[in-house]
Structure formats: C-alpha cells, structure tokens
Amino acid sequence: MAQDIGTMLRKEASEFLGNVRTLRVFFLVVLISGLLPTLSLEAPFHIPNTLRGALSIFYVVVAAVVVVAQTAPDLVIRERAGHTLESLLASRLPDAAIFAGKALTAALMGYAASLLTLAVQLMGAAVRLHTLRLLYLASPTGRWLALAAPLVIAAYMASVGTFVALRILDQWSAYMITVMSLGAIILPFALHWISLDVAAPWLRGAVAVLGGVDLILLALGGRLFRRELLVLFL
C-alpha cells in the first residue's frame, strides 16, 4: 500500500507542478499572505506583539486553506473533465491508494504554501526592521501553532475536498463546499484566537484533536472510495 501511495504522490505532484494556473495561484497566495503581515510592523498605531503574532499565523493558515481548497478538487475534476480518471480507475492501484494519494498531495501542497508564507514573512520583517527576527516563532506556542495548525487544517480540507470533487464536477461548487466545511472547525479556533497568550492552552489541544480527526477522515475516505460507485458520477 505504501508503494502504491508513493506512486500516486509522484503522479499527482508532477501534474500539480505542470499546471500553470495552479502554480500561479500557489505563488500569488504565498506572496500576499507573506507580505501583508509585514505592513503592520510600521503601522501608525500600536499593535500588541501577541495580537500581531496571532494575525501573522492567521495568514500562514489562510495560505494553506486557499491552496488546498483550490488543489484538492482540481486534482480530481481535471481528470474527470479530461477523461483520464477512467484510466486511473482501470489501473492496478487500490482504491484507498488513489484517494490517499490525491488527498495527501493537496495537503502537502497546502502545507508547503504555509511554510513558504512563513519564510516570506520572516524575510519581509528582516527587510523592514533591518535585522533578522523570529517574531512569533520565538515563542514555543507560536512555533506550535505556525507549524502544526496549517498541517492539520490542510489535511482536513484535503480529505473533504477530494471526496467532494469525486461527486461534483463543477470546480467552483466543489471549492465553495470545501471552504465552507472549514467552518465546522474554524469557528472555535476564531473565537479563542484573541492573542497567542490567551489562545495557547486551548489551541494546542485543538490542533492535537484535529490531527486525530484527519487520520479518521483519511481512513474513512479510503473506505468510501469505491470504483463501482464512482463510475456512476463520471
């Protein structure tokens, strides 16, 4: 199974890197999410460091959300529209490996976008302040949220987006449903995300719980992915 998933990951990654439109969205999201927080460093009014850190991490998460919401449905819908999904379903690859390969590719691309956004934020701060600073990464809580939260949210959305796209051919509809599914988990985060200090105890536990939910969704998606049912939606 691991080898089959690896085969799917290589296939999907090559298709992602070969899609100019997808790459354009990827880098545009990274630049916007990376550069906007640096503008607050020279704001005319005082912004507490904890609030500034929370807003910066928010942009890191947004980068992952937008890229996954775009990528997860696109990896499926492009194959359905191009009639190459039939060939994939006729291959020897197990059902679970096909689903996992597409979902994991979308999740990894979203996480890569969040890491690049983080790097752009650090470089932007270095240019603005004329010195390299770790900003919110100097805090253990900041590192935990900036590195872990985008990963678990990306995995959640990738599983949902892949499953939705297998049944809905319209990309915009699949994109909107994937984004709206985030409301089920993002609202509690938003209500507690006042600052890094206030959010720390609750959000750490929430990230860990969501990581468990991701594993369940990925396993469930693999079980529900069935060739004989999917052909009804082609």
Salt bridges, closest charged atoms under 4 A:
ASP4 OD1 - ARG92 NH1 2.80
GLU12 OE2 - LYS11 NZ 2.87
GLU12 OE2 - LYS102 NZ 2.88
GLU15 OE2 - LYS11 NZ 3.05
GLU42 OE1 - ARG128 NH1 2.82
ASP74 OD1 - ARG21 NH2 2.89
ASP74 OD2 - ARG78 NE 2.69
GLU79 OE2 - LYS11 NZ 3.05
GLU79 OE1 - LYS102 NZ 2.62
GLU86 OE2 - HIS83 ND1 3.61
ASP95 OD1 - ARG227 NH1 2.10
